[in-house]
């Protein structure tokens, strides 16, 4: 049986940076070719970055992508890499076919595609069949579906090409591929991270391997793009579904593996309507046996994966948008402490700046906890007392009660944004998912900022992440970054004497469970009550969630880690009659 030496390049593209992305691609092909790879694959839209959203409807962008793709082929040839077969995702367009298919928008003028490159040419293009139109995806809006099955004949083997959603749908495509009996099913992906998503991904790929009788290579992007985080975690299974090799999560990687595959049944010849057969690579001249790396061990601690996802999402937002540094308010509480620790892990302590902004109601321990946190993390901390700024506005407008409380938060927002303007920092807003759900924040106050690292993290999970991060530090014989007092003290906004969050909200373990039922599981009021929650509490919380939609529309984006994040996942009107 022939041996196919496969290289999976798990890259972190920067959207729109053709020059940088192509340099990365060429570098990975060079590394793979040096190892004797017959086929080098890159992820979904790896040429452009992903998702490209409405850029897919701009002819200028699509023309540029095609020009850059052809330029990549020539660059690989001039670098002596022309004989290596390369598969890479890109947007294929513009196309001018009549928009008669109701499965996509009339404005869609492109395909989500994979190109096969060799000898300085684009040998063939596969267009993604199944376009996801749920959660964060709007591919019916941006792309047209393909209708041809692609088989690449490379190194005396048959390789079927698919893209992401294609393997999630049962039907004609998988059946057609199974009928051809390829040796390998190569799936290139742009699959965002979600908690426990691997519990779905790997079993699905195993089923497709057994269905098609082929090895399956699942290749994913890595990196942050706005509110999405791609976790990598590429892997290969054999025809029976056994895991053969795996890349790590959250880092770029080149996974090279020898696969003993059945001899080609097509020999590169046409096999009928609905199929595209590409005659590509020749067997590599390398005959030195390659020791297949053992699959990377996955840590089953969900908290570590989430922490790494949040760090990567924050780091890439900062780096890809060119921010020199970060600034955030440090109250001594758990949310700001976790955000500061994430920031330091993402960009380093020298680029993180904290601001303590005590009021007349700030406790001594809040100030000392903020100082302790800054000292542990090694970050700069300045103090800006807000009392003298609050007093004249409060007096002139005769503010009291909630209006006076919100003024304090808004003055803090003014301070952070002013320092951002003066010094160039990106302001981090520190609100968690629970607070955002029920509107427990001051609009234009503690909600100000350009990025929200824990926007999709419920309050109870914030505490879990803090404990995990301290545990990780202890295991590494390092000082715990988050003060124990910030973890254990009752949470408070400290906007009036003796204030605690639980004065106006249910206990957080109850609240988070209720919110999970109503928001994530989309349960109705009666269904939530049937779970055992107090009816009065359910009514009150649902009312808070529904009324806070206008605030959420104006909030900063942050890394999505759940199956139901606020924003693109959950799209509800601001104005509607609540029954």
ABEGO torsion letter per residue (X at the ends): XBBBBBBBBBBBBBBGBAAAAAAAAAAAAAAAAAAGBABBBBBBGAAAEOBAEAAAABAAAAAAAAAAAAAAAAAAAAAGAAABBBBBBBBBOBBABBBABAABBAABABBBBBBBBBGGBBABBBBBABBBABEABAAAAABBBBABBBBBBBGGBBBBBBBGAAAABBEAAAAAAAAAGBABBBBBBBBBBBBGAAAAAAAAAAAAAAAAGBBBBBBBBBEBBEABBBAEGBBBBBAAGBBABBBBBGBBBBBBBBBBBBBBAAGGBBAEBGBBBBBBBBBBABABBBBBBBBBBBBABAAAAAAAAAAAAAAAAAAAAGBABBBBBBAGBAAAAAAAAAAAAAAEAAABBBBBBBBAABBAAAAAAAAAAAAAAGBBBBBBBAAAAAAAAAAAAGBBEAAAAAAAAAAAAAAAAAAAAAAGBBBBBABBAAAAAAGBBBBGBAABEABBAAAABBAAAAAAAAAAAAAAAAAAGBBBABBAAAAABBBBAGABBGBBAAAABBBAAAAAAAAAAAAAAGBBAAAAAAAGBBAAAAAAAAAAAAAAAAAAAABBBBBBABABBBEAABBBBABBBBX
